[in-house]
């Protein structure tokens, strides 16, 4: 049975409204930062994906640090890319806070290769897009392609995907209070085992849990942030802060 927010979601929402960093609250549970809030140390842009290549310009997009957040955009119209951790991770849970403009297509890449093949927790923050659905990027051939809602042309209005195998865990009418556009919201993803089981959360509420049927991807890879290619999103931005990771053993993880 769905609730308006769920007990965990209410607690998360309360913390966000008070301006408290949710990620900071979990530091005692084994999460460690992978972004220092000041520099891009430990990260690099990759132009080896299909999202980079406008006018034969290979840069991987434009990435920097502003007000304690990683900020990304296309550097030329149509030219995006991914921003990857230098370190590869196997079984892990990653949490971050997001405050993107409504328009750019982004994503959280899990076990990503340099060419962007990864299991993607979608951050398609635009009309027709969704948050924290799952998508097989690059050589994974769009498998899975799983979501339980889509945005309309308004960030405050969503439509439930009634044919989704995973039910939407919040009420459609609660979306404007559950997700606060223009403020920092928490996104979280976990990937364990191979074939993997992947779980995603928005503001503390579980949205997707899915298990792959066979091994199709390496056991470890980078964590990536995406700026999608195509269109002109040089003046709209994605913003991520308080990025933390907890490494997991993979065995018996709940």
N, C-alpha and C positions, 0 to 999 in steps of 0.2 A: 504494500500500500504506500503510495507516495504522500509525502508531507509537503507543506509549503516550502520549507527549506531543509528540514531535517535537523536533529539536535546538533550535529557537528557543524552543519552549515550556519545555523544561528550563531554558534560560538565564533566561527570564523568571521561571519559578517560583523559581529559586535567588535571584534578586534580590529577589523579593517576600518570601521567607522570611527574608532578611537585613534586611528593613525598608528596602531601598533604593528610592527613587522611580524607577519605570521611566521616567516622563515626563521626569524630569531627565536621564536618560541620553541622550535624543534631542535635547537642546537644541542640540548642535553640528551636528545635521542639519537645522536650519532651523525647528524648532518654537519657537513663542513663546507665552507664557501669555496666555489671554483671561479669566482669573480670578486676582485678586491674592492670594487666600487670606485676605483681611481684610475686604473690602467687596464690595458687589454692584454696584460701578461698572462700567458697560458692559453691564449686563443689566437686563431689565425683565420683569414678569409680564404675561401676556396673558390676559384673561378672555373673549376672542372665540371660543374654541373650544367645542365641544359638551361639553367636560369641566367647564365652569364654568357654574353656574346653579342650584345647590341653593337652594331657597327664594327664588328670584330674587336670590340674592346673587352679585354679579359681582366677583370679586377675582382670580381666577387661581390660587387656592391660597395657601398660606403658605410663604414662602421666607426664609431667613436664612443666616447664616454661623456655624458652630460648629467649633472646633478645626481651622481651616484648610480647611473643606469647605462647599460649598453644601448646605444641608439643606432638603428640601421635604416638605410633607405637605398633605392636605386641611385647610382651616381650619374648615369645617363638614362634617358628614357628607354625603358625596356630592359635595362641591364641590372640584374640582381645577382644573387649567389647565396652561399651559406657561410656562417661564421662558426668555426669548429674549435672544440677543445684540442689542445695538443696531445693530451693524454687520452688513451683508449680505456673504456670501461666495459665490464662484462655484465654482471647482475647488479642493478642499482635502482635507487629511487631518486628522482631529481625534482626539486621544487623551486619555483621562481615566482616573482610578481610581475605582472604585465599591465602596461597602460599604453596600448597602441592607438593610433588614429584609426577610425573606421574607414577602411578603404584598401590598405595594403594586404596582400595575401602573405601569411607567414607560416611558421611551423616550428615544432620542437622535434628535432631529429634524434632518434635513439639508435645507438650502435652504428653511427654513420661512417661510411667510407669517404675518401677524399672526393669521389665523384658524386656524393650525395645519395648513394643507395642506402636506405635506412627504413626502419619502421618509424613513421611520422605520427606524432600526436598533433593533429591539425589545429592551427591557429589561423583559420581562414576568416579573418575579422572583416567581413564585407558582405554586401547583399548576396544572398544565396549560399553563403559559407556557414561554417559551424566552428565550435570550439571543442577540443579534446576528443573528437572522433579519431579513428585510426585509418592510416593510408600507407600502402606499400610504395615507397618512393623509388625512383630509378629502376634498377634491374629487378626489383620485386614486382614490377608489372602491375601496379595499382591493386595489389592484393595484400592485405585486406583493403576494402573501401567501406567503412562502417561509421555511421553517425546516427544520432537519435533526435537531432533537431537541425533546422536551418534558420538563418536570419532572413527576415524580409528586407525591404529597402530601408528599414529603420532598425537601429541597433537595439532599441527598446522592445521590439516585437519579434518573437520567434514562432516558428511553426514546427509542431512535433512531426517526426518521421514515423508515421503509423506502421510502415512496413519494416521497421528496424527490428532485428532480433533482440535488441537491448532497449528496454523501455526508458523513456525520459524520466529521470528521478525527481524532477521538480515540476510543479504546475506551470503551465505556460503563462498564466496570468501573474505568477510570482516573479517572472524574469526581471522586470525593471527594478525590483528591490533586491533580488538575489545577486544580479550582476550590475555593477555601478560603472557605467561608461564615464571615462574621464578621471577615474580614480584607479588606485592600484588594486588589482584582484589577484588571487593566488591560483596558479595552475600547477598540477603535480602529475607525474607519470612514473610508473614502476615497470621494469622489464626484468624477468628472471627466466632461467633455463634456456635451452635451445633444443627443440623448437620452443619458442618463448611464450610465456603468458604475460600479457601487457594490460595494465590497469591505469586508468586516468581519473583524475578528480578536478573539480572546479570549486574553489572556495570551500574545500573540505568535504564536498559531496561527491561520491563515486558516480561517474558517468558511464564509463565503458570498462568491461573486462572481457578479454578475448584470448583464446589459446590457438596458436598455430598448429597445423596438423603434421608438418614435416620440417626438417631443417633446410632452410633456403638462404641462410645468411651467416656470416661469421659470428663467433661467440662474443666478440667485443668490438667496440668502435667508439668514435667520438660522440660527444653531445653537440648538436648543432642548432643554430638559430637561422631561420631562412628569411630572405627577402625574395619574393617570387619575381621572375622575369615577365616581360610583356607589359603593355600599356605604358603609362607615364606616372610613376609614383616617386619622382625625385623630390617632391615637396610634401610628401606624407611619410610618416615615420613609425617604426616599431620601437618599443622601449621595454627593456627587461632589467630587473634589479634583484638583489638578494637571491642570487642563484646558488643553490646548495645541493649537495649530493650526499647520499648515504650508500656506501657499498654494501652489498648483500651477499651472503654465501650462496644463495640459490637453492639450497636444500632445506625444505620444510618452511620456506618463507610463506607467510600468510598475508 
